[in-house]
Amino acid sequence: MTTITQPDKTLERAISDYLAVSRSAHLYEHGEYAKAEQDAWERLQAAREAAEIVVAG
């Protein structure tokens, strides 16, 4: 049985959030979209790094 760790759940959520921002690009003003995408990308990268630390740990 595989247990999903909290960092894995956080990574899955960050991926989902990033994709949601991307799919909703047409709903944002240009500057707002750029900020939302950057924020989502940074959360995704942080979550990915945290998940890698757990795997390597």
C-alpha positions in Angstrom: 0.0 0.0 0.0 1.3 3.4 -0.9 0.8 6.3 1.5 0.4 9.7 0.1 2.5 12.2 2.2 1.5 15.7 3.0 4.2 17.1 0.7 2.8 14.9 -2.1 -0.7 16.2 -1.4 0.6 19.8 -1.4 2.4 19.2 -4.7 -0.8 17.8 -6.3 -2.7 20.8 -5.1 -0.1 23.2 -6.4 -0.2 21.5 -9.8 -3.9 21.7 -9.8 -3.9 25.4 -8.9 -1.3 26.2 -11.5 -3.3 24.5 -14.2 -6.5 26.3 -13.0 -4.8 29.6 -13.4 -3.5 28.7 -16.8 -7.0 27.5 -18.0 -8.6 30.7 -16.7 -6.1 33.1 -18.4 -8.9 34.6 -20.4 -10.7 35.7 -17.2 -7.8 37.9 -16.0 -6.6 41.3 -17.0 -3.1 41.0 -18.5 -1.2 42.2 -15.4 -3.4 40.3 -13.0 -2.8 37.1 -14.9 0.9 37.5 -14.9 0.9 37.9 -11.1 -1.5 35.0 -10.6 0.6 32.8 -12.8 3.9 33.8 -11.1 2.4 33.1 -7.7 1.1 29.7 -8.7 4.4 28.8 -10.4 6.3 29.8 -7.2 4.0 27.7 -5.0 4.4 24.8 -7.5 8.2 25.0 -7.4 8.2 25.2 -3.6 5.9 22.2 -3.3 8.0 20.2 -5.8 11.2 20.9 -3.8 9.5 19.9 -0.5 8.3 16.6 -2.0 11.8 15.9 -3.3 13.3 16.5 0.1 10.9 13.9 1.6 11.8 11.4 -1.1 15.5 12.0 -0.6 15.2 12.2 3.2 
